[in-house]
Amino acid sequence: MAGTIPRLAVRAVLVHQDRLLLVNAYPDGQSDLMCAPGGGVMPGTSLIENLSREVFEETGLRIIVMAPCLVNEFHDPSTGYHQVDIYFRCQVTGSASIDPAWTDAENVVTERRWVSAEEMKQVRFKPDSLADVAFATGGVSYDPLEVIVR
């Protein structure tokens, strides 16, 4: 759709003890697709504030947000939906244990798991470069427009 403004979102690349935190991308088992925790940016608050809020809402974890490490875009050609995600490296403050009874305020995230680089090979996730970015120490990466998947 011409004229549709892209949605801006922030996501956490949160690696703890050589494991990346992933959450389900769609509610109630609609898909097995996993992604980094995070979500849409609310106007009037910083990207860092938004990311800290989103990670806490989805996981109950408190984080320190560090440098950006990835910019990813995806879209749905059938609807015109377009989202730009900015990924930040993050660290957990306090415990990295996730309470299995934790409930996401928006009821989107119903699964959370820490995954090693080796385990990532068995997980369906987006964006395609997430594992490489998470387990690398390099600078900022850019993933051009990917078609949304479910």
C-alpha positions as CSV (number, residue, x, y, z in Angstrom):
1,M,0.0,0.0,0.0
2,A,1.5,3.3,-1.0
3,G,1.7,5.9,1.7
4,T,1.7,3.4,4.7
5,I,4.1,4.5,7.3
6,P,6.4,1.8,8.6
7,R,6.0,0.7,12.2
8,L,9.1,1.1,14.4
9,A,10.1,-1.6,16.9
10,V,13.0,-2.4,19.1
11,R,14.4,-5.8,20.0
12,A,16.9,-7.2,22.5
13,V,19.8,-9.3,21.6
14,L,20.2,-10.8,25.0
15,V,22.9,-13.4,25.4
16,H,23.5,-14.8,28.9
17,Q,25.9,-17.7,29.5
18,D,26.3,-18.3,25.7
19,R,22.5,-18.5,25.2
20,L,20.2,-16.1,23.3
21,L,16.8,-15.3,24.7
22,L,14.0,-16.1,22.2
23,V,10.3,-15.6,22.4
24,N,7.4,-16.7,20.3
25,A,6.6,-14.3,17.5
26,Y,2.8,-15.0,17.4
27,P,0.4,-15.7,20.2
28,D,-1.1,-19.0,21.3
29,G,1.0,-21.3,19.1
30,Q,-0.2,-19.7,15.8
31,S,3.3,-20.3,14.6
32,D,6.5,-21.9,15.8
33,L,8.5,-18.8,14.7
34,M,10.7,-17.4,17.3
35,C,12.3,-13.9,17.6
36,A,14.1,-11.6,20.0
37,P,12.0,-10.0,22.7
38,G,10.8,-6.5,22.1
39,G,8.0,-4.6,20.4
40,G,6.6,-1.4,19.0
41,V,7.9,2.0,20.0
42,M,5.5,4.3,21.9
43,P,5.8,8.0,20.9
44,G,7.4,10.3,23.5
45,T,9.7,7.6,25.0
46,S,13.2,6.7,24.0
47,L,14.1,3.5,22.2
48,I,15.9,2.4,25.3
49,E,12.9,3.0,27.5
50,N,10.7,1.2,25.1
51,L,13.0,-1.8,24.9
52,S,13.4,-2.1,28.6
53,R,9.6,-1.9,29.0
54,E,8.9,-4.5,26.3
55,V,11.5,-7.0,27.6
56,F,10.1,-6.7,31.1
57,E,6.5,-7.1,29.9
58,E,7.3,-10.2,27.8
59,T,9.8,-11.9,30.2
60,G,9.9,-10.3,33.6
61,L,13.6,-9.6,33.1
62,R,15.3,-6.3,33.8
63,I,18.0,-5.3,31.3
64,I,20.7,-2.8,30.5
65,V,20.4,-1.7,26.9
66,M,23.7,-1.2,25.1
67,A,24.7,-0.4,21.5
68,P,22.6,-1.2,18.4
69,C,23.8,-4.2,16.5
70,L,21.2,-4.8,13.8
71,V,18.6,-3.0,11.7
72,N,16.0,-5.3,10.1
73,E,13.0,-4.6,7.9
74,F,10.2,-6.9,7.0
75,H,7.0,-6.4,5.2
76,D,3.8,-8.2,4.0
77,P,3.3,-7.4,0.3
78,S,-0.4,-8.5,0.5
79,T,-1.3,-5.9,3.1
80,G,1.4,-3.2,2.8
81,Y,2.5,-3.8,6.4
82,H,6.1,-2.7,6.9
83,Q,8.1,-2.8,10.1
84,V,11.6,-1.6,10.9
85,D,13.3,-3.3,13.9
86,I,16.3,-1.9,15.7
87,Y,18.1,-4.5,17.7
88,F,20.3,-3.6,20.7
89,R,22.8,-5.7,22.6
90,C,21.5,-6.1,26.1
91,Q,22.6,-7.5,29.5
92,V,20.4,-9.0,32.2
93,T,20.5,-7.2,35.6
94,G,19.8,-9.5,38.4
95,S,18.6,-13.0,37.8
96,A,18.2,-14.4,34.3
97,S,15.7,-17.0,35.5
98,I,12.3,-16.6,33.8
99,D,9.3,-17.5,35.9
100,P,7.3,-20.0,33.9
101,A,4.1,-18.5,35.2
102,W,5.0,-15.0,33.9
103,T,2.2,-13.5,31.8
104,D,2.8,-11.0,29.0
105,A,0.5,-8.1,29.5
106,E,-0.6,-8.2,25.8
107,N,-0.9,-12.0,25.8
108,V,1.4,-12.3,22.7
109,V,4.4,-13.9,24.2
110,T,3.6,-17.3,25.6
111,E,6.9,-19.0,25.2
112,R,10.4,-17.9,26.3
113,R,13.6,-19.9,26.0
114,W,17.4,-19.5,26.2
115,V,19.0,-21.1,23.1
116,S,22.7,-21.9,22.4
117,A,24.2,-21.2,19.0
118,E,24.1,-24.9,18.2
119,E,20.4,-25.1,19.3
120,M,19.6,-22.2,17.0
121,K,20.1,-24.6,14.0
122,Q,16.9,-26.5,15.1
123,V,14.8,-23.4,15.7
124,R,12.7,-21.4,13.1
125,F,13.5,-17.7,13.8
126,K,13.5,-14.3,12.1
127,P,15.3,-12.3,11.1
128,D,17.6,-14.6,9.2
129,S,20.8,-12.9,10.5
130,L,19.8,-13.1,14.2
131,A,22.0,-16.0,15.2
132,D,25.0,-14.6,13.4
133,V,24.5,-11.2,15.0
134,A,23.8,-12.6,18.5
135,F,26.9,-14.9,18.7
136,A,29.3,-12.5,16.9
137,T,31.2,-9.6,18.4
138,G,31.2,-7.4,15.4
139,G,29.5,-4.0,14.7
140,V,26.1,-3.1,13.3
141,S,24.5,-5.3,10.6
142,Y,21.6,-4.5,8.2
143,D,19.1,-6.9,6.9
144,P,17.2,-5.6,3.9
145,L,13.5,-6.0,3.5
146,E,12.4,-9.6,4.3
147,V,8.9,-10.9,3.5
148,I,7.0,-11.6,6.7
149,V,6.4,-15.3,7.6
150,R,4.1,-17.1,10.0
